[in-house]
Amino acid sequence: MPTSSKPALTLKQRVLQSGSWSLAGYGVNQALRLGGNLILTRLLFPEAFGLMAVVQAVIFGVHMLTDMGIGPSIIQKNQGNDPVFLNTAWTVQIARGVLVWGGLCALALPLAKLYGEPLLAGMIPVVGLSAIIQGFNSTKLYSAQRNLAVARVAQIDVAASSIGLLVTVYLAWLQRSVWALVWGHVITTSLKMFASHLLLRGIRNQFAWDRGALDHLIGFGRWILLSSGLTFLSLEGARLVIGALLDMRQLALFTLASTMNLVFWQAMQQLAWGVFFPAYSEAYRSNPKNFMAVLFKSRLLLILPSLSLSVLFIFFGSQVMEILYDERYHGSGLMLEQLAAGLLAACVWGSYAGVLMALGKVATSTLLTAIQVVCQFSVMFIGYRLGGGSGLVMGVAAANWVVYPLYACVMFRNGLWQPKLDLILLAVSVLVVVQAWPALTRI
């Protein structure tokens, strides 16, 4: 008798399935993160979170400044499932991880002196070990994203985060030291690395060095390298600037407010890059005439949840932070409201994430990010000159509004701008900010 086989899922079905798993995994991880913060803020001093914010920002920065786009290369390349290509990419990834750790060790002492925090000299190299560990992550992680089969990846993320959080809380209870956060991070990274090899389907990685594969990685990665560095400045620059201009307590308050504010934004970006970017790439390769319709539906799905939460935070941010945290952290409430006002615009332009990359327009995407970074830092420093620490936070929020016209111009020139969606949402956002303005500018 002939064997029956399940019919292949359509692109839409795979997107919905992968998106559901991605959002579910992200939601559970955010719940764990929030629950962990509520416990850890009661076990540790506020400055511990400021120190860890600096460490994570520095490590993230070095990662981004050396990012060759190995994951996007595997996802976007037609021969991205070729074992020789995958093993060469894995070898390059390991070498990069070792170099990143060496760079972090070299930066540790100068940064400790810059911030006036001797603990950073020891914390940065230890947390930096995660760079080497991540270098050994299996390429099965990227292959799963390419094929829109992310269920097991989401399960691995949740399991590693859960175990890592339990270890972190135990160490914090035992030591009452910032080192609990450090070792918790290293342990979580290690768990995910081992799971990527043991629990995912795909080739077994081994060292390889193919010239053709390397040429493709370098050619694709040179723009990714610049774009990733600029993305780091865009995402983490505010933390580093606040840590340098203000103090660790203010940085801790900003970090808590920013983490709460970005809870849906990060979900949106994870969905955009983890699910929609591979879907955009496949749709553009197989059915370019339907591409704009796919983009419109995807963007609408990305925008509405994060926009709705931002409105909630604008009007009730202080109450949320007072309920969740003790009085030492209540100063983060106003910061949350101000940052949420800026995120209204970011939800609109951020929903274009991945679309230029899917079309192979890596240089255009990089240039757009560069202009965005210049605008962001300019507005931040103007805010600081005019209003000190509060003005700096307002500058972070205002920069998101300044950036949208740049995105609209670039998307229009590339035939991707969707004004009917964008302008309606921006008009509603303006009305919300006008209504909330007196509360946002209170001292």
HUURVEN-V812907 format. One record per run of one state. SS is the DSSP state (helix for helix, strand for strand, loop for the rest). FROM is the first residue (numbers start at 1). LEN is the number of residues. If there is no record, write none. Layout:
ss | from | len
SS | FROM | LEN
SS | FROM | LEN
//
This chain:
ss | from | len
loop | 1 | 10
helix | 11 | 33
loop | 44 | 2
helix | 46 | 20
loop | 66 | 4
helix | 70 | 7
loop | 77 | 6
helix | 83 | 33
loop | 116 | 3
helix | 119 | 17
loop | 136 | 4
helix | 140 | 7
loop | 147 | 4
helix | 151 | 25
loop | 176 | 3
helix | 179 | 20
loop | 199 | 12
helix | 211 | 35
loop | 246 | 2
helix | 248 | 14
loop | 262 | 1
helix | 263 | 24
loop | 287 | 1
helix | 288 | 37
loop | 325 | 2
helix | 327 | 3
loop | 330 | 2
helix | 332 | 19
loop | 351 | 4
helix | 355 | 4
loop | 359 | 3
helix | 362 | 52
loop | 414 | 5
helix | 419 | 22
loop | 441 | 3
//
